[in-house]
Every structure is written in structure tokens, then in C-alpha cells.
């Protein structure tokens, strides 16, 4: 045997039984079979075997199973990004002549996808008010096959009555899909919102956010309890050739054990800062679901406080008497879960140039999209453009909006930074 052949076909295999805190990373396109019969009989769809890298490796299967467990689901598919997850659900479940409904506060690229590619494929869409069950009920038609939900809404943070919306979709026989990136499987169980198994049919997450936690990985996932839906998604996933890199999967696996700790720490900092900013004279409104002034606060309370306690074996009731804090779920003085992101609307007398100066004056908040990573971020938005109906439907104050995404910096430093920037830009 010549040297080149020995380099490829070496007889050595390492001994089995090696265990370590992190799972090994399997990088493969080609999968080797022991025989032709094994190749022909191996099944990848139920994760009982491996056929090709795109269809799964021990590394991707491990992450999928862990994510399904966190979400309260039974099935999970990995995709290259959160937006890819949204696109895959749409392409798996919709065909020409079908209709999809989107909330008016949907993630912008999701709406753009419906207006662009889906429309070209003959799939229509309508927009509904997520805070109005009646509006959704009126807009579901015989052609409606899919309803998208967001909790809370993108940028403006309205929290819908998830249980009522999911129940309506079930009643009408329409598939419901939730963008659960904010909840991350931690804030509530999207598949069991009432403790009796009533919930959404599908969830997607941008694992780019909390699951990754480092601001350095792009990935998404789709979870469901329904095997028929999972089969649809799996086969479309296969036909589109969607794959994720093994190194990226390993990076998420490495971050996953600390996700709940990071989520709660960032949640506590975000709520502290959101409450602090409500006292600033330049601020018209702070949009954080845990604040009573935020549209849909009572829905957040029902979903992320009461349902979470019931899921952990605590009876409903006692909230007004402080029972939730006594039960040990206060999390630094706060009940429930609320993630690390909120928005601030500055009073309308301030110009866009002043708001931009506020963002640029911040020392620890960097200007950039995304959230869930270690670094705090800030982005100004044009409220009139992204929510032109805001005054009529969502009860938001007039003014210019800035979204803040809280990282893992010291909370006191972030508060000083915010107050200093307010002083620089508005006084």
C-alpha cells in the first residue's frame, strides 16, 4: 500500500467509550455504510440512522432533541437562520391559492417574504390586529391555511392573548405557528398554554439569539408535537437542501447549558432599566411586557406568570397577594419571564437627529441588530413606518422609538450610560 492510500485507508480506529462534558462534533457530507443492504435499509427521517450529512449527524440530532425538549415539543428541524425557519414553514404548508395571516407587528422580513416570494407563488396574505381576537376571527377565510403569531410583537412589544388566538385557530382548523425567539422555550410552554395541552401547532426560533448567546452564529429551528406537520417540514427541508454547519451546531450545544441563566440575568437587567427609564422626563412610553402601560401586559401576565407557575405544579391564584414571589419565582424581585429586549418612545418634540445622537452617545450599547448576546445593542426605528396604525390599534404613545437589547454588562454601568446619553442628546 503506497503512502497516499495509507493516509486515507488507515487501519486504526480509536477505542470506544470516550466521554466528556461536550458531545463530539461530527462533520460529514458522506456517510459510510457497512454494506449495500445497510445503505438501502437505513432511515434518516425518524433519526434511527444516517444517510447523508444534510439529513443529519449525531451532532445535529443531539441539538434537535435538546431543543425539542426545551420547547416542550417532540420534533425539531435545524435550519440556517430564524428567517429560514419562517420560510420553510411557509413553503412546507402553503400552496398556490392558499392564504396566510400575519400579525400587524410581525418581524419585518416575515412580512416582506409574504409580499414578495409567497405572492409570486400565488399565496395571498392578510394582516390582522394581534390584540383583537375578533379581528383574527373575521379575517380567517376558507383559504386560510396558516396563522403566524408573535409574542411579543417585533419592536413595539405588544403581547397578544396567545391562548385565545391558538384556541381560535384550533376551532377553525387552521395551523398556528409562533415565532418563539423571545420566549426561547423558557418564558412559557407554547404547546401547552393552559396546562391542558392547548397551544400552537408549530414554533420557530432564531437560535442566533439566546441559544447561541455569543452574537456569532446564525441558525434557526422549527419545533412541533405533530408528526404529520414534522413530516411535511422534514421533506421540504430535504428537497430544498437546507443544512447547518457542524461547527455552528457545536457552538450552540456548548452555549445551551447556560441559556436559562443568561436569559434570567438579562431579563432582570432589562426590567430594572425599563423601570428606571419610565422616570425620565424625555420618555413618553417604555414598551416592556411586564410594565402595566405596555399594550397586552395582562396577556403577558397570564402567559408568562400564571401559566409558568401552573406548569411547575403551583395553583393559579395568589398573584395579587404576592403568592408568586413567595413561591420563589420572583427572579430578583420580578415575577414571570420577560427576556432582555424592550423599546423606548421619546416624546414627539424631540427630533430624529436628537434620537440618533442619543444612540451614538452611548458607550456600552453598540448600534447593531439582533439580541440575546453578551453585548448590549441599540437601534432607532421609524415608528410611523413600521407601525403606521399604532395610535388606533396598539395604544402606543406618539414619538420616536429606540429598541434596547440588554446584554450581560453590569446593570449599574448600563444605567449610567443611558442617563449620560439622555443628558447629552436631549438637554
N, C-alpha and C positions, 0 to 999 in steps of 0.2 A: 504494500500500500504506500503510495507516494505521499509526500508531506501535505499537499493541498487536500487530498482526500482525508487524511488523518485529522486535519483541522476541522473538518465538517462532520465526519463519521467516527467520533471517538467512542471507545467502549465504556468510558467511565460515566456513572450516574451517582450523584451524592446520596448518602444514606437518608432514608425517610425518618420522619418523627421530629423534625426541627420545629420548634415553636418559639414565638416571640410576641411582644405586645402588638406589633403591627403585622398585618397579613402581607404575604409576599406579593410583589407586583408581577402579574403575568402579561407580557407584551407579545401579542401574536396576531398575525393575519392568518397564516397557515396553521392548521391543527393536524397533528399526526395521528393516524388511526392504526391499530394493531393488525387489522385485516380488512378486506373488502366488505365482508359481511358486517363488521362493526361500523364501517363508514355508512353502509346503506341503512342500518337499523338505528343509528344514533339520532335522538330527537333533541332539538335545542329549545323548542317553544315552551316546554314545561320545566326547563332548566335541569333536566336529568342527564344531559351530556353536552358536548362541544363539537361544533362542526366547522366554524369559521370565525375569525376574530370579530366580525361585525355582529354576529349572533350571540356573542357573549363569551366571557372567560371567567375563571374563578374570581378574579378581581372585580369585574363589573357585576357579576351575580351577587357577590357579597355586599356591595354598596346598595344594589337594588333591594335586597332583602332587608337590610337595616333601615333604609328609608321607608319602605312599606310598613315596617313595624312602628316607626316613629309617627307616621301619618295615621295609623290605625287601619291601614289598607291590607290587601292580600297580594297585590301585584304591583310591579313598578317597572318602568322603562326609562333608561337614561338617554338623553339627547344632548346636542352640543350647546344649548343655551335655553334660558327660560322662554324666549320668543320662539325658538324651535319647538318647544313643548306645546305652546299655544297653536302654532301652525300645524303640528302633527295631529292634535286633537281635531282641528277643523277639517283637515284633509282626510282623516280616517272616518269621520262620522257624517260628512256632508257631501252631497252631490248636486248636480245642476237641477234647479227648481226648488231646492231646499232653502230655508231661511234660518239665520242665526240672530239671536238678540244679544245686544251688548249694553252694559250699564253706561250711563252718560259720563261716569267718572272712570272709565276704563283706562288701563295702561295704553298710552298713545299709539305705540306700534301695533297693538292688537286691533285698534280701530282702523289704522292705516292698512293693515292686512285685509280686513273686510272690504274696505273701499277699493283696494287695488286688485290683488290676485283673486280673492274669492268672487268679487263682482265679475271679473273676466271669465271665471269658470261657471258663471250662471247661478251663483249662490248669492241671494239677497240678504240684507241685514236691516234691522231696525234698532233704534236706541231707546232705552226705557229709563225712567227715573228709579234708581235703586232704593230710594227711601219711600217709594209708593208701591205697595203690593197691588193696589188696584190698577196702576199704570201697566205693570207687567202683565196682569191678568187680561187687560184689554188688548195688549199687543201680541200675545201668543195667538198664532193663527194655525190653521190646518197644515201650513207649510213649515211651521217652526219645528226644527229638529234638535236645536241646541240652544241653551241659555247660559251665557257666561255671567259669573258673579265675581265681585271683588270685595274683600273685607280687610281693611277699609279701602275706600276709593283712592286711586292714584293721585297723589299730590294734595288733594283737598280733604282727604282723610275721613269722609263720611262713612259711618258704619251702618250697613243695612241690617234688616231683620233676616238674618241668614236662614233661621229655622222656617220662618213663614215662606220665604222665597223658595227654599228647597222643597217644602211641602206642596206648594202650588205646582211646581214642575212635576213632582211625582203624580199629583192628582190629574194633570193634563197629559201625562205620558211623554214628557219631554225630558231629554237628558240635560242634566245640570253639571256645569264644570266650574270649579272655583280656582282662581289664582290665589294660592295659599302661601305665597312667598313671605308675606308679612307674618302670618301665623306660624309658619315653619313646622307645623305639627306639634308645636309647644303650647301655643296660646289656647287652642281648643281642638277637639276631635271633629273634623269636618264631616266624617262619615257617621257620626253619632252625636248629633247636636242636642238631642233631648234625653239622652240616657236610655233610649228605647230603640236605637238603631236607625232613626230617621236622619238622613243627611244628604249630602250631594253625591252625585254618581262618580265624579272624577275630580281630582285635584292636580294642579301643576305647581311646580316650584322652580324659581331660578336659584339653583344651588350655588350660583355665583355669589349670592348674598350670605346668609347665615351659615349654611352648611360648609361652604368654603372658608369663610371668615378671614381670608387674607387679602382680598381685593386683587387676586392674581389668577383666578380660574374662572373660565366660562363653562357653565354646564346647566342642564335642566333635567327635570324628571316629571313623569306622569304616573299617578297612582290611582288605583281603583280597587273595589271589592268585587266587581262584576267580571266574571271570567269571559263572558261574551264581548264586553267592551275591550277587555285586555287583548283578546284575540284580534279584534279589528285593528287596534293600535299597533300590536306586535307585527302584524303582516304588512301594514302600511310602512312602519318603521323599517322593515326588511327591504321592501320594494324601493324605498327612497334611498337606501344605503346610508342611513344615519349612524354615525359611530362617534365614540368619545375616546380620547387618548388614555392609555393605561396610567401614565404618569399623573394626569389630571385626576383620574379616579382615585389613585393612591393619595393624592394631596387632600381630597375631600374626606377619604376614610381616616386620614390622620387627624383632621380637624373635627370630625364628627363627635368624638367623646367629650369635647369641651363646649359644644354648641349650646347646650342648655345653660351652662354657667355664663357664657358670653352674652347670650340672649337676655338673661335676667339682669346682669350687670349693666348692659346698655339700656335696657328698659328703665331701670331705676334712675340712671343718669338723665335719660331723656325726660322722664316725668318731673324730676327735680328742676331741670332747666325750663321745661314748658311752663310749669307753675311760676317760676321766677319771672319769666318774660311777660306773664299776664299783668304784672305790676308796673311795667314800663309805659310811660306816658305816650310814647310814639307808636305803640302797638294797638291796633284795632281789634284783633282777634288772634288767639292761638288755637290751632287746629290739631288736637290730640284726642283720640277717642276716649281717654279716661277723664277728660275735662267735661263738665256738665254743659258748657257752652258749645261744645263741638257737635255738629249735627249727627244724630244717631248714637249719642252717648248711651242711652238706655238700652240700645241693641247690643252695644259692646259689653255693657254690664251683664246682660242676660247670657251672652255667648261666652265671654271670657272670664267671668267671675262665678256666676251660679252654676253653669254647666260644667266648668272645670272642677268645682268642688264636688258636684254630684258624681262626676266620673271617678273621683278619688274616694268615694264612699261617704261623703258628708251630705246630710239632708239639706234641702233648699230651705231658706229662711235664716234669719239672724243677721242679715246684711245690715239692716238699719241699726241693730243693737251692737254692731261691731263683732258679730259672730265670726265673720270671715277672717278678721285679724286674729281672733282668739284661736281659730282653727290652724293657725300657723302658715297661712298663705299670703300674708301681707307683703313679703318680699321687700324689706327695707321701708315699711310703712305704707306700701301700696298694695291694693287688692288686685287679683287677676293678673293678666299678662297684656302688655301693650307695645312690645317691640321698641325700636330705637329711633323712630323716624316721626317727625312732626313738621308742621308748617306754621309760619307766622305771616299775618297780613298786617302790613304797616298802614297807618292812616292815609287816606286819599290825598291829603295836602302835600305829601312828600313825593318828589319826582322819581322817575326811574333812575336818573343819574345818582340821586342820593341813595337809593336802594342798592344800586350797583357798587357805590362807594362803600356801603356797609359790608357787602360781601368781600370786596377786595381789601378791606382794612383788617379783616380777621386774620389772626396769626396762626391759630391751631386748626381752624376749619379751612380746608382746601376746596377750591372750586372744582367740582367734578361730579359726574353721575354715579349711580349705584349707591349701595349702602350695605350694612351688615359687616363691614370690615373693621380693622383696628383704628382707622383714621377717620376723624370727623369731617364731614363734607357739607358744602352749601351750594345751592343752585337757585337763582331767581327765576320766576316764571311769570308770564303774562296771563293773569287770571282771566281777563276778558277774552283771550284767545282760546285757552284750554277749557274754560267753563263759562261760555257766553250766557248760559241760562242760570248762573249761580244765584242771583238775587231772588229769582222766582221759585226755584226748586230746592235749593240747599241751605238757604238762610245764612249765607256767608257775608261777612262784612265787606264793604267797598274798600278798595285799596290795592296795594301791590304786594305780591306773595313771594315769600322766600321759604324754600324747603331746607330743613336742617336734618342731617343724618348723624347721630351721635356715635362716636367710636369708643375706644377704651382708655382715652386720656383721663387724667384726674378731673373730676367734675368741677371742682373749685376753679381750676385753671380755665376751663371752658366758659364758666360764668363770667369771670373777669374779662376774658376775651370778648364775649358778646357785649357786655356793658361798655367796654372801651370802644368797640366799633360803633355802637349806637351813639355814643358821645361824639365820636369823630364825624359820623355821617349826617346826623340829624340836629346837632346843636351848634 
